[in-house]
Amino acid sequence: MNQIYYDAVTKMEQMGVDDEYIQGWQCGFLQNPKREEQRLTEPYEAGYSDGEEKSTDNFANWVKA
């Protein structure tokens, strides 16, 4: 697997980022199709968009309190 992908996922897990965001980011990064419409959530969609752009800038916005 890509080192950038591995490092990003590891960082998100260590930071306590929302699981939905992580799953979205992974799918976007890997260019997988989005989930079915009824299963989309705000964190998932935000993660998907960031993953498509290969962006790691918004992880802190999705840390679970």
N, CA, C and O atoms as a CHARMM CRD file, in Angstrom:
* protein
*
  260
    1    1 MET  N      0.85100  -1.18200   0.00000 PROA 1      0.00000
    2    1 MET  CA     0.00000   0.00000   0.00000 PROA 1      0.00000
    3    1 MET  C      0.89000   1.23700   0.00000 PROA 1      0.00000
    4    1 MET  O      2.04400   1.18100   0.42600 PROA 1      0.00000
    5    2 ASN  N      0.37000   2.30700  -0.46000 PROA 2      0.00000
    6    2 ASN  CA     1.01900   3.60200  -0.56300 PROA 2      0.00000
    7    2 ASN  C      1.41500   4.12200   0.83000 PROA 2      0.00000
    8    2 ASN  O      0.60700   4.06400   1.75800 PROA 2      0.00000
    9    3 GLN  N      2.62900   4.62000   0.98300 PROA 3      0.00000
   10    3 GLN  CA     3.10700   5.10300   2.28000 PROA 3      0.00000
   11    3 GLN  C      2.32800   6.32700   2.75900 PROA 3      0.00000
   12    3 GLN  O      2.09000   6.47800   3.95700 PROA 3      0.00000
   13    4 ILE  N      1.93200   7.19200   1.84300 PROA 4      0.00000
   14    4 ILE  CA     1.14600   8.37500   2.21200 PROA 4      0.00000
   15    4 ILE  C     -0.18300   7.93100   2.82300 PROA 4      0.00000
   16    4 ILE  O     -0.61100   8.46500   3.84600 PROA 4      0.00000
   17    5 TYR  N     -0.82400   6.96300   2.19700 PROA 5      0.00000
   18    5 TYR  CA    -2.09600   6.41700   2.68000 PROA 5      0.00000
   19    5 TYR  C     -1.90200   5.83200   4.08200 PROA 5      0.00000
   20    5 TYR  O     -2.65100   6.15100   5.00600 PROA 5      0.00000
   21    6 TYR  N     -0.90800   4.98900   4.22800 PROA 6      0.00000
   22    6 TYR  CA    -0.64700   4.32800   5.51300 PROA 6      0.00000
   23    6 TYR  C     -0.38400   5.36100   6.61300 PROA 6      0.00000
   24    6 TYR  O     -0.94700   5.26400   7.70300 PROA 6      0.00000
   25    7 ASP  N      0.46800   6.34500   6.32900 PROA 7      0.00000
   26    7 ASP  CA     0.80600   7.36100   7.33100 PROA 7      0.00000
   27    7 ASP  C     -0.42100   8.18500   7.72100 PROA 7      0.00000
   28    7 ASP  O     -0.61500   8.49500   8.89700 PROA 7      0.00000
   29    8 ALA  N     -1.24700   8.53900   6.73800 PROA 8      0.00000
   30    8 ALA  CA    -2.44100   9.34300   7.00500 PROA 8      0.00000
   31    8 ALA  C     -3.43700   8.57100   7.87300 PROA 8      0.00000
   32    8 ALA  O     -3.97000   9.11800   8.83900 PROA 8      0.00000
   33    9 VAL  N     -3.68800   7.30800   7.53600 PROA 9      0.00000
   34    9 VAL  CA    -4.64000   6.50800   8.30600 PROA 9      0.00000
   35    9 VAL  C     -4.12400   6.29400   9.72900 PROA 9      0.00000
   36    9 VAL  O     -4.88900   6.38200  10.69000 PROA 9      0.00000
   37   10 THR  N     -2.85100   6.01900   9.86100 PROA 10     0.00000
   38   10 THR  CA    -2.25400   5.84500  11.18900 PROA 10     0.00000
   39   10 THR  C     -2.40300   7.12400  12.01700 PROA 10     0.00000
   40   10 THR  O     -2.75000   7.06900  13.19700 PROA 10     0.00000
   41   11 LYS  N     -2.13900   8.27000  11.39500 PROA 11     0.00000
   42   11 LYS  CA    -2.26300   9.55200  12.09600 PROA 11     0.00000
   43   11 LYS  C     -3.70400   9.79200  12.53200 PROA 11     0.00000
   44   11 LYS  O     -3.94400  10.21700  13.66200 PROA 11     0.00000
   45   12 MET  N     -4.67300   9.52300  11.64300 PROA 12     0.00000
   46   12 MET  CA    -6.08100   9.72800  11.99600 PROA 12     0.00000
   47   12 MET  C     -6.48500   8.84100  13.16300 PROA 12     0.00000
   48   12 MET  O     -7.17600   9.29500  14.07500 PROA 12     0.00000
   49   13 GLU  N     -6.06700   7.59000  13.14300 PROA 13     0.00000
   50   13 GLU  CA    -6.41200   6.66500  14.22200 PROA 13     0.00000
   51   13 GLU  C     -5.80000   7.13100  15.54200 PROA 13     0.00000
   52   13 GLU  O     -6.45500   7.06500  16.58300 PROA 13     0.00000
   53   14 GLN  N     -4.56000   7.59700  15.51000 PROA 14     0.00000
   54   14 GLN  CA    -3.89400   8.05900  16.72900 PROA 14     0.00000
   55   14 GLN  C     -4.54000   9.33100  17.27900 PROA 14     0.00000
   56   14 GLN  O     -4.57100   9.54400  18.49100 PROA 14     0.00000
   57   15 MET  N     -5.05500  10.17500  16.38200 PROA 15     0.00000
   58   15 MET  CA    -5.70000  11.42600  16.79900 PROA 15     0.00000
   59   15 MET  C     -7.11600  11.19800  17.32800 PROA 15     0.00000
   60   15 MET  O     -7.66700  12.06900  18.00100 PROA 15     0.00000
   61   16 GLY  N     -7.70800  10.05100  17.03600 PROA 16     0.00000
   62   16 GLY  CA    -9.07800   9.78600  17.46100 PROA 16     0.00000
   63   16 GLY  C    -10.11700  10.39200  16.52600 PROA 16     0.00000
   64   16 GLY  O    -11.18900  10.81300  16.96200 PROA 16     0.00000
   65   17 VAL  N     -9.78800  10.43400  15.23100 PROA 17     0.00000
   66   17 VAL  CA   -10.69900  10.99300  14.23100 PROA 17     0.00000
   67   17 VAL  C    -11.91900  10.07500  14.09000 PROA 17     0.00000
   68   17 VAL  O    -11.80600   8.85500  14.20500 PROA 17     0.00000
   69   18 ASP  N    -13.07800  10.67900  13.84200 PROA 18     0.00000
   70   18 ASP  CA   -14.34300   9.96700  13.65200 PROA 18     0.00000
   71   18 ASP  C    -14.18400   8.84500  12.61600 PROA 18     0.00000
   72   18 ASP  O    -13.63400   9.06200  11.53600 PROA 18     0.00000
   73   19 ASP  N    -14.66400   7.66000  12.95400 PROA 19     0.00000
   74   19 ASP  CA   -14.54200   6.49800  12.06800 PROA 19     0.00000
   75   19 ASP  C    -15.19000   6.72700  10.70700 PROA 19     0.00000
   76   19 ASP  O    -14.68700   6.25300   9.68800 PROA 19     0.00000
   77   20 GLU  N    -16.30800   7.45500  10.69200 PROA 20     0.00000
   78   20 GLU  CA   -16.99600   7.73900   9.42700 PROA 20     0.00000
   79   20 GLU  C    -16.10700   8.58400   8.51200 PROA 20     0.00000
   80   20 GLU  O    -16.04800   8.35300   7.30400 PROA 20     0.00000
   81   21 TYR  N    -15.42400   9.55700   9.09600 PROA 21     0.00000
   82   21 TYR  CA   -14.50900  10.40700   8.32200 PROA 21     0.00000
   83   21 TYR  C    -13.37500   9.54700   7.75700 PROA 21     0.00000
   84   21 TYR  O    -13.02800   9.66000   6.58100 PROA 21     0.00000
   85   22 ILE  N    -12.80500   8.69300   8.60100 PROA 22     0.00000
   86   22 ILE  CA   -11.69900   7.83700   8.15600 PROA 22     0.00000
   87   22 ILE  C    -12.14200   6.95900   6.99000 PROA 22     0.00000
   88   22 ILE  O    -11.43300   6.85500   5.98900 PROA 22     0.00000
   89   23 GLN  N    -13.30000   6.33400   7.11200 PROA 23     0.00000
   90   23 GLN  CA   -13.78100   5.46700   6.04200 PROA 23     0.00000
   91   23 GLN  C    -14.00600   6.25900   4.75800 PROA 23     0.00000
   92   23 GLN  O    -13.68200   5.78800   3.66700 PROA 23     0.00000
   93   24 GLY  N    -14.56100   7.45800   4.88900 PROA 24     0.00000
   94   24 GLY  CA   -14.76000   8.30500   3.72000 PROA 24     0.00000
   95   24 GLY  C    -13.43900   8.69200   3.08600 PROA 24     0.00000
   96   24 GLY  O    -13.29200   8.64900   1.86500 PROA 24     0.00000
   97   25 TRP  N    -12.47200   9.07100   3.92000 PROA 25     0.00000
   98   25 TRP  CA   -11.16400   9.47200   3.41700 PROA 25     0.00000
   99   25 TRP  C    -10.50900   8.31100   2.66700 PROA 25     0.00000
  100   25 TRP  O     -9.95100   8.49800   1.58600 PROA 25     0.00000
  101   26 GLN  N    -10.58200   7.11700   3.24900 PROA 26     0.00000
  102   26 GLN  CA    -9.98300   5.95200   2.60100 PROA 26     0.00000
  103   26 GLN  C    -10.63100   5.69200   1.23800 PROA 26     0.00000
  104   26 GLN  O     -9.93100   5.45600   0.25400 PROA 26     0.00000
  105   27 CYS  N    -11.95200   5.73400   1.18000 PROA 27     0.00000
  106   27 CYS  CA   -12.65200   5.48100  -0.08800 PROA 27     0.00000
  107   27 CYS  C    -12.32300   6.54500  -1.12300 PROA 27     0.00000
  108   27 CYS  O    -12.11300   6.22200  -2.29200 PROA 27     0.00000
  109   28 GLY  N    -12.27300   7.80500  -0.71500 PROA 28     0.00000
  110   28 GLY  CA   -11.92700   8.87500  -1.64100 PROA 28     0.00000
  111   28 GLY  C    -10.50100   8.75400  -2.14200 PROA 28     0.00000
  112   28 GLY  O    -10.23800   8.92800  -3.33200 PROA 28     0.00000
  113   29 PHE  N     -9.58000   8.45500  -1.23700 PROA 29     0.00000
  114   29 PHE  CA    -8.17300   8.31000  -1.60100 PROA 29     0.00000
  115   29 PHE  C     -7.98800   7.19300  -2.61800 PROA 29     0.00000
  116   29 PHE  O     -7.22800   7.33200  -3.57600 PROA 29     0.00000
  117   30 LEU  N     -8.68900   6.08600  -2.40200 PROA 30     0.00000
  118   30 LEU  CA    -8.55800   4.91600  -3.27600 PROA 30     0.00000
  119   30 LEU  C     -9.47700   4.99000  -4.49800 PROA 30     0.00000
  120   30 LEU  O     -9.50100   4.07300  -5.31900 PROA 30     0.00000
  121   31 GLN  N    -10.22600   6.07700  -4.61000 PROA 31     0.00000
  122   31 GLN  CA   -11.15500   6.31100  -5.71700 PROA 31     0.00000
  123   31 GLN  C    -12.22100   5.22300  -5.82800 PROA 31     0.00000
  124   31 GLN  O    -12.61600   4.82500  -6.92400 PROA 31     0.00000
  125   32 ASN  N    -12.67600   4.75400  -4.66800 PROA 32     0.00000
  126   32 ASN  CA   -13.79300   3.81900  -4.62700 PROA 32     0.00000
  127   32 ASN  C    -15.08800   4.59300  -4.81000 PROA 32     0.00000
  128   32 ASN  O    -15.13000   5.78900  -4.52000 PROA 32     0.00000
  129   33 PRO  N    -16.14500   3.94500  -5.28400 PROA 33     0.00000
  130   33 PRO  CA   -17.42800   4.64800  -5.36500 PROA 33     0.00000
  131   33 PRO  C    -17.94400   4.98800  -3.97100 PROA 33     0.00000
  132   33 PRO  O    -17.64100   4.29700  -2.99800 PROA 33     0.00000
  133   34 LYS  N    -18.73600   6.07100  -3.88800 PROA 34     0.00000
  134   34 LYS  CA   -19.33300   6.44500  -2.60400 PROA 34     0.00000
  135   34 LYS  C    -20.34700   5.39900  -2.17900 PROA 34     0.00000
  136   34 LYS  O    -20.82400   4.60000  -2.98500 PROA 34     0.00000
  137   35 ARG  N    -20.66500   5.42500  -0.88900 PROA 35     0.00000
  138   35 ARG  CA   -21.71300   4.56100  -0.34300 PROA 35     0.00000
  139   35 ARG  C    -23.05400   4.89500  -0.98200 PROA 35     0.00000
  140   35 ARG  O    -23.20000   5.89100  -1.69100 PROA 35     0.00000
  141   36 GLU  N    -24.03700   4.02300  -0.70700 PROA 36     0.00000
  142   36 GLU  CA   -25.39700   4.31400  -1.14200 PROA 36     0.00000
  143   36 GLU  C    -25.86400   5.57800  -0.43000 PROA 36     0.00000
  144   36 GLU  O    -25.41800   5.87700   0.67700 PROA 36     0.00000
  145   37 GLU  N    -26.75200   6.30600  -1.06300 PROA 37     0.00000
  146   37 GLU  CA   -27.19500   7.60900  -0.56600 PROA 37     0.00000
  147   37 GLU  C    -27.71600   7.56100   0.87000 PROA 37     0.00000
  148   37 GLU  O    -27.44000   8.47100   1.65200 PROA 37     0.00000
  149   38 GLN  N    -28.46400   6.51500   1.22900 PROA 38     0.00000
  150   38 GLN  CA   -29.05000   6.45000   2.57500 PROA 38     0.00000
  151   38 GLN  C    -28.00400   6.20300   3.66300 PROA 38     0.00000
  152   38 GLN  O    -28.30500   6.35800   4.84700 PROA 38     0.00000
  153   39 ARG  N    -26.79800   5.82500   3.28800 PROA 39     0.00000
  154   39 ARG  CA   -25.74400   5.56800   4.27800 PROA 39     0.00000
  155   39 ARG  C    -24.71000   6.68800   4.35200 PROA 39     0.00000
  156   39 ARG  O    -23.73700   6.57900   5.09900 PROA 39     0.00000
  157   40 LEU  N    -24.90800   7.76500   3.58600 PROA 40     0.00000
  158   40 LEU  CA   -23.96600   8.88100   3.60400 PROA 40     0.00000
  159   40 LEU  C    -24.16000   9.70500   4.87800 PROA 40     0.00000
  160   40 LEU  O    -25.28700   9.94000   5.31300 PROA 40     0.00000
  161   41 THR  N    -23.05500  10.13400   5.46100 PROA 41     0.00000
  162   41 THR  CA   -23.09800  10.99800   6.63600 PROA 41     0.00000
  163   41 THR  C    -22.19500  12.20000   6.35400 PROA 41     0.00000
  164   41 THR  O    -21.36300  12.16300   5.44700 PROA 41     0.00000
  165   42 GLU  N    -22.36500  13.25600   7.13200 PROA 42     0.00000
  166   42 GLU  CA   -21.53100  14.44600   6.93800 PROA 42     0.00000
  167   42 GLU  C    -20.04000  14.13900   7.10000 PROA 42     0.00000
  168   42 GLU  O    -19.24500  14.56500   6.26200 PROA 42     0.00000
  169   43 PRO  N    -19.63100  13.41100   8.15400 PROA 43     0.00000
  170   43 PRO  CA   -18.20300  13.09600   8.28000 PROA 43     0.00000
  171   43 PRO  C    -17.68300  12.24100   7.11600 PROA 43     0.00000
  172   43 PRO  O    -16.57100  12.45400   6.63300 PROA 43     0.00000
  173   44 TYR  N    -18.48900  11.28100   6.67600 PROA 44     0.00000
  174   44 TYR  CA   -18.07700  10.41600   5.56000 PROA 44     0.00000
  175   44 TYR  C    -17.84400  11.25200   4.30200 PROA 44     0.00000
  176   44 TYR  O    -16.82300  11.10400   3.63100 PROA 44     0.00000
  177   45 GLU  N    -18.79700  12.13100   3.99000 PROA 45     0.00000
  178   45 GLU  CA   -18.67800  12.93400   2.77300 PROA 45     0.00000
  179   45 GLU  C    -17.49300  13.90300   2.85300 PROA 45     0.00000
  180   45 GLU  O    -16.80400  14.11800   1.85600 PROA 45     0.00000
  181   46 ALA  N    -17.25500  14.48400   4.02300 PROA 46     0.00000
  182   46 ALA  CA   -16.10200  15.37400   4.20000 PROA 46     0.00000
  183   46 ALA  C    -14.80700  14.58500   4.01400 PROA 46     0.00000
  184   46 ALA  O    -13.87600  15.05000   3.35600 PROA 46     0.00000
  185   47 GLY  N    -14.75600  13.38800   4.60100 PROA 47     0.00000
  186   47 GLY  CA   -13.57800  12.53400   4.44400 PROA 47     0.00000
  187   47 GLY  C    -13.36900  12.12100   2.99700 PROA 47     0.00000
  188   47 GLY  O    -12.24100  12.09900   2.50600 PROA 47     0.00000
  189   48 TYR  N    -14.45100  11.79800   2.32300 PROA 48     0.00000
  190   48 TYR  CA   -14.36600  11.37800   0.91800 PROA 48     0.00000
  191   48 TYR  C    -13.76500  12.50400   0.07200 PROA 48     0.00000
  192   48 TYR  O    -12.87700  12.26800  -0.74800 PROA 48     0.00000
  193   49 SER  N    -14.25200  13.71300   0.27500 PROA 49     0.00000
  194   49 SER  CA   -13.73500  14.86300  -0.48700 PROA 49     0.00000
  195   49 SER  C    -12.25500  15.09200  -0.20500 PROA 49     0.00000
  196   49 SER  O    -11.46900  15.31300  -1.12700 PROA 49     0.00000
  197   50 ASP  N    -11.87500  15.04000   1.08000 PROA 50     0.00000
  198   50 ASP  CA   -10.46800  15.23300   1.43400 PROA 50     0.00000
  199   50 ASP  C     -9.60000  14.10100   0.88000 PROA 50     0.00000
  200   50 ASP  O     -8.48100  14.33500   0.42200 PROA 50     0.00000
  201   51 GLY  N    -10.12500  12.87700   0.92700 PROA 51     0.00000
  202   51 GLY  CA    -9.37400  11.73800   0.39800 PROA 51     0.00000
  203   51 GLY  C     -9.14900  11.84900  -1.09100 PROA 51     0.00000
  204   51 GLY  O     -8.06600  11.52500  -1.58000 PROA 51     0.00000
  205   52 GLU  N    -10.15500  12.30100  -1.82200 PROA 52     0.00000
  206   52 GLU  CA   -10.00300  12.48600  -3.26800 PROA 52     0.00000
  207   52 GLU  C     -8.88000  13.47500  -3.57400 PROA 52     0.00000
  208   52 GLU  O     -8.14400  13.31400  -4.54700 PROA 52     0.00000
  209   53 GLU  N     -8.76000  14.49900  -2.72900 PROA 53     0.00000
  210   53 GLU  CA    -7.73600  15.52300  -2.91500 PROA 53     0.00000
  211   53 GLU  C     -6.41400  15.13200  -2.25900 PROA 53     0.00000
  212   53 GLU  O     -5.42300  15.85600  -2.36300 PROA 53     0.00000
  213   54 LYS  N     -6.40700  13.98500  -1.58500 PROA 54     0.00000
  214   54 LYS  CA    -5.23100  13.50100  -0.86000 PROA 54     0.00000
  215   54 LYS  C     -4.79100  14.51300   0.20100 PROA 54     0.00000
  216   54 LYS  O     -3.60300  14.67400   0.48000 PROA 54     0.00000
  217   55 SER  N     -5.79600  15.19600   0.78900 PROA 55     0.00000
  218   55 SER  CA    -5.55300  16.25100   1.77000 PROA 55     0.00000
  219   55 SER  C     -5.56800  15.68600   3.19100 PROA 55     0.00000
  220   55 SER  O     -6.41400  14.86500   3.54500 PROA 55     0.00000
  221   56 THR  N     -4.61400  16.14800   3.98600 PROA 56     0.00000
  222   56 THR  CA    -4.55700  15.76100   5.39300 PROA 56     0.00000
  223   56 THR  C     -4.81700  16.97500   6.29600 PROA 56     0.00000
  224   56 THR  O     -4.60100  16.90500   7.50600 PROA 56     0.00000
  225   57 ASP  N     -5.27400  18.07300   5.71600 PROA 57     0.00000
  226   57 ASP  CA    -5.41400  19.33600   6.43700 PROA 57     0.00000
  227   57 ASP  C     -6.58200  19.38800   7.40900 PROA 57     0.00000
  228   57 ASP  O     -6.54300  20.17400   8.35600 PROA 57     0.00000
  229   58 ASN  N     -7.62200  18.58100   7.21100 PROA 58     0.00000
  230   58 ASN  CA    -8.84100  18.72100   8.00800 PROA 58     0.00000
  231   58 ASN  C     -9.04600  17.63500   9.06500 PROA 58     0.00000
  232   58 ASN  O    -10.12300  17.55200   9.65500 PROA 58     0.00000
  233   59 PHE  N     -8.04900  16.81400   9.31100 PROA 59     0.00000
  234   59 PHE  CA    -8.20700  15.72600  10.28300 PROA 59     0.00000
  235   59 PHE  C     -8.66900  16.24000  11.63900 PROA 59     0.00000
  236   59 PHE  O     -9.56800  15.66100  12.24900 PROA 59     0.00000
  237   60 ALA  N     -8.06500  17.31400  12.11000 PROA 60     0.00000
  238   60 ALA  CA    -8.36200  17.82700  13.45200 PROA 60     0.00000
  239   60 ALA  C     -9.82500  18.26200  13.58800 PROA 60     0.00000
  240   60 ALA  O    -10.36700  18.25800  14.69300 PROA 60     0.00000
  241   61 ASN  N    -10.46000  18.63100  12.49000 PROA 61     0.00000
  242   61 ASN  CA   -11.86800  19.05200  12.53600 PROA 61     0.00000
  243   61 ASN  C    -12.79600  17.89000  12.86300 PROA 61     0.00000
  244   61 ASN  O    -13.94700  18.12000  13.23400 PROA 61     0.00000
  245   62 TRP  N    -12.34000  16.67200  12.73900 PROA 62     0.00000
  246   62 TRP  CA   -13.19600  15.49700  12.91000 PROA 62     0.00000
  247   62 TRP  C    -12.76500  14.60800  14.06900 PROA 62     0.00000
  248   62 TRP  O    -13.16400  13.44500  14.14200 PROA 62     0.00000
  249   63 VAL  N    -11.95300  15.14600  14.97400 PROA 63     0.00000
  250   63 VAL  CA   -11.57400  14.38400  16.16300 PROA 63     0.00000
  251   63 VAL  C    -12.78200  14.27600  17.07200 PROA 63     0.00000
  252   63 VAL  O    -13.46100  15.26700  17.34200 PROA 63     0.00000
  253   64 LYS  N    -13.04800  13.04700  17.54800 PROA 64     0.00000
  254   64 LYS  CA   -14.19400  12.82900  18.45000 PROA 64     0.00000
  255   64 LYS  C    -13.86200  13.39700  19.82500 PROA 64     0.00000
  256   64 LYS  O    -12.76600  13.20200  20.35100 PROA 64     0.00000
  257   65 ALA  N    -14.82300  14.09300  20.38500 PROA 65     0.00000
  258   65 ALA  CA   -14.61900  14.72200  21.69600 PROA 65     0.00000
  259   65 ALA  C    -14.70600  13.70500  22.81100 PROA 65     0.00000
  260   65 ALA  O    -14.55900  14.05800  23.98100 PROA 65     0.00000
